Amino acid sequence: MVLYIIGLGLSHPQDISLKGLELIKQSDLVYLESYTSRLQCPVKDLEELYGKKIILADRVMAEQGMELIITEAETKKISFLIIGDPFSATTHIELFKLAQDKKVAVEVVNNASILTAVGITGLQLYKFGKITSIPFLEDFPQLETPYNILQENKSISAHTLFLLDIKSEQNKLMTVNQSLEILEQIELRKNSQLINSDTLVIGCARLGSSDFKIKSGKLSEVKKYNFGLAPHCLIIPSKMHFSEEEMVARWG
């Protein structure tokens, strides 16, 4: 039959597109990928809107259970729901490829993503460089990758977006404050003088929702700010156009 890979947007149940909603209502089974981001509303709110029971797909199921989902889509209409946009995470590209390899019809419904939502900060999207993530140091005690990518981006005057670690099974989500502390610890180890307490940073929380928060300022100031509930992300700007500077200053 068919596999629908559907983006839900970033916040409210009604962020889903009309096309996505219609396809879900037609589906025999509905899965919700629950580990690459955090749903900002109760699952039951989605079930009430869709009129469908939702099956939560954790990391193991979403990655190792792809074959099962594709097999089901050979004879049924299956919706696989993703917070944000379907292709913001490489895992979902693998699902798309597997469906194609198995000759299963697949339809994608795109939606808003954190990769575009950060435009509200005033930074121009085409001036961002490589995007990187910051994992917890307990898992990567010698972590350097996000620091090195920041260095690369700065060398070409590109802004850096950091996506922060989520451990859904432990209900543990990294905050902006924790991410800055991790970067500071890497700086102490590498001593490349890439960041310091005066470095301009922008912390964001719950972008796409009505209660989003953005705080710009010196690293030492933003590190003390209470951003509230996750998900959070961090931006370290590079050289800015004057129009970017004006908008970023508003979040100070």
C-alpha positions in Angstrom: 0.0 0.0 0.0 1.8 3.2 1.2 4.0 4.7 3.8 3.3 8.3 4.7 6.2 10.2 6.4 4.6 13.3 7.9 6.1 16.3 9.7 4.1 17.6 12.6 5.7 21.1 13.0 7.2 22.3 16.2 4.5 22.9 18.8 0.8 22.7 18.6 -1.3 19.7 17.4 -2.8 22.0 14.8 0.6 22.8 13.3 0.1 19.7 11.1 -0.8 20.5 7.5 -4.3 19.8 6.2 -2.8 17.3 3.8 -0.9 15.5 6.6 -4.1 15.4 8.8 -6.1 13.9 5.9 -3.5 11.2 5.3 -3.4 10.3 9.0 -7.2 9.9 9.1 -6.9 7.5 6.2 -4.2 5.4 7.8 -4.5 1.9 9.3 -1.6 2.4 11.8 0.0 5.7 13.1 3.5 5.7 14.5 5.1 8.7 16.3 8.9 8.9 16.4 9.6 10.0 19.9 13.4 10.4 20.4 14.9 13.0 18.0 12.8 15.9 19.5 10.3 16.5 22.3 6.6 16.8 21.7 5.3 20.0 23.2 1.8 18.7 23.8 0.3 15.5 25.2 0.1 12.5 22.8 -3.6 12.3 23.7 -4.2 15.7 22.2 -2.9 14.4 18.9 -5.0 11.2 19.2 -8.2 13.3 19.8 -7.4 15.5 16.8 -6.6 12.6 14.5 -9.2 10.2 15.8 -6.4 7.5 15.8 -4.5 5.6 18.3 -0.8 6.5 18.2 2.1 4.0 18.6 5.2 5.5 20.1 8.4 4.6 18.2 11.5 5.0 20.4 15.0 5.0 19.1 15.3 1.2 19.0 12.0 0.8 17.1 12.6 3.7 14.8 16.0 2.5 13.8 15.9 -1.3 14.1 12.2 -1.7 13.5 12.3 0.0 10.1 11.9 -3.4 8.4 8.7 -4.1 10.4 7.2 -0.7 9.5 8.0 -1.2 5.8 6.6 -4.7 5.8 3.3 -3.3 7.3 3.2 -0.6 4.6 3.3 -3.4 1.9 -0.4 -4.2 2.8 -1.6 -1.2 4.9 -1.6 2.6 4.9 1.0 3.5 7.5 1.7 7.0 8.9 5.1 7.7 10.5 4.9 11.0 12.3 8.0 13.2 13.0 8.2 16.3 15.2 9.3 19.2 13.0 10.2 18.2 9.4 10.7 14.6 8.3 14.2 15.1 7.0 15.8 17.1 9.8 17.3 13.8 11.0 19.2 11.3 8.9 17.3 8.4 10.5 14.2 9.3 8.5 16.1 9.5 5.3 17.1 5.8 5.9 13.4 5.0 6.3 12.6 6.7 3.0 15.4 4.9 1.2 14.3 1.5 2.6 10.8 2.0 1.5 12.0 2.8 -2.0 14.3 -0.2 -2.0 11.4 -2.5 -1.0 9.2 -1.0 -3.8 6.8 0.4 -1.2 5.0 3.6 -2.2 6.1 6.5 0.1 4.7 10.0 0.4 6.4 12.8 2.3 4.6 15.7 3.9 7.0 18.5 4.9 6.5 20.9 7.8 8.3 23.6 9.8 11.7 22.7 11.3 14.1 24.2 13.9 16.4 24.7 10.9 14.2 27.5 9.6 12.5 28.6 12.9 15.8 30.1 14.1 15.2 32.8 11.5 13.1 34.6 14.2 16.4 35.6 15.9 17.1 37.9 13.0 20.1 36.0 11.7 19.9 35.4 8.0 19.5 31.7 7.3 21.8 31.5 4.3 24.6 32.8 6.5 24.6 29.7 8.8 27.4 27.2 8.3 27.5 23.5 9.4 24.9 22.5 11.9 26.2 20.4 14.8 24.9 18.8 18.0 26.1 18.9 21.6 25.8 15.6 23.4 26.2 15.1 27.1 29.9 14.8 28.2 29.1 11.7 30.2 28.8 9.9 26.9 31.6 11.7 25.1 34.2 12.8 27.7 36.7 13.9 25.1 34.1 15.7 23.0 35.5 18.1 20.4 33.3 18.0 17.3 30.9 20.9 18.1 33.9 23.1 19.1 35.7 22.2 15.9 32.7 22.9 13.7 32.3 26.3 15.5 35.9 27.0 14.6 35.3 26.0 10.9 32.2 28.2 10.7 33.9 31.2 12.2 36.7 30.9 9.7 34.2 31.5 6.9 32.1 34.1 8.9 29.2 31.7 9.2 26.8 31.4 12.1 26.6 28.1 14.1 23.5 26.4 15.2 23.9 23.8 18.0 21.2 21.2 18.4 21.1 20.0 22.0 21.1 16.4 23.2 17.8 14.6 24.1 17.6 11.3 26.0 13.9 10.6 25.8 14.1 7.3 27.6 15.6 9.1 30.6 13.5 12.3 30.2 16.8 14.2 30.1 17.0 17.2 27.8 20.0 19.4 27.6 19.5 23.1 28.4 21.2 26.1 26.8 23.0 26.6 30.1 24.4 23.1 30.1 25.5 23.4 26.5 27.5 26.6 27.2 29.2 24.9 30.2 30.2 22.0 27.9 31.7 24.4 25.3 33.6 26.1 28.1 35.0 22.8 29.3 36.2 22.0 25.8 37.8 25.4 25.5 39.7 24.8 28.8 41.0 21.6 27.3 41.9 22.9 23.8 42.8 26.4 24.8 42.2 27.7 21.3 40.7 31.0 22.6 37.6 30.4 20.4 35.1 31.4 23.1 35.2 33.3 26.4 32.8 34.8 28.9 32.2 37.8 26.6 31.4 35.8 23.4 28.0 36.8 22.0 25.6 33.8 22.1 21.9 33.3 21.5 19.9 30.8 23.5 16.5 29.7 22.2 13.7 27.6 23.8 10.5 26.2 22.4 10.7 27.9 19.0 7.5 27.6 17.2 5.4 27.8 20.3 3.5 30.7 21.8 5.8 30.8 24.9 9.1 30.7 23.1 12.1 32.4 24.7 15.2 33.9 23.0 18.0 35.5 25.0 21.1 37.1 23.4 24.1 38.5 25.2 27.5 37.6 26.6 28.0 33.9 27.3 28.4 34.7 31.0 25.0 36.4 31.1 23.1 33.9 28.9 24.5 31.0 31.0 22.6 32.3 34.0 19.2 32.8 32.2 16.3 30.6 32.9 14.9 29.3 29.6 12.3 27.1 31.1 11.2 23.8 29.5 13.1 22.2 26.6 13.6 21.8 23.8 16.4 24.3 23.6 19.0 25.2 21.0 22.1 27.4 21.0 23.4 29.8 18.3 26.8 31.5 18.2 26.8 34.2 15.5 29.7 35.1 13.4 30.1 38.5 11.7 26.7 40.0 11.3 25.1 42.5 8.9 23.8 45.6 10.7 20.2 44.5 10.2 21.1 41.2 12.0 22.8 43.1 14.8 19.7 45.3 15.3 17.3 42.3 15.6 19.6 40.2 17.7 20.0 43.2 20.1 16.2 43.1 20.7 16.6 39.7 22.3 19.1 41.1 24.8 
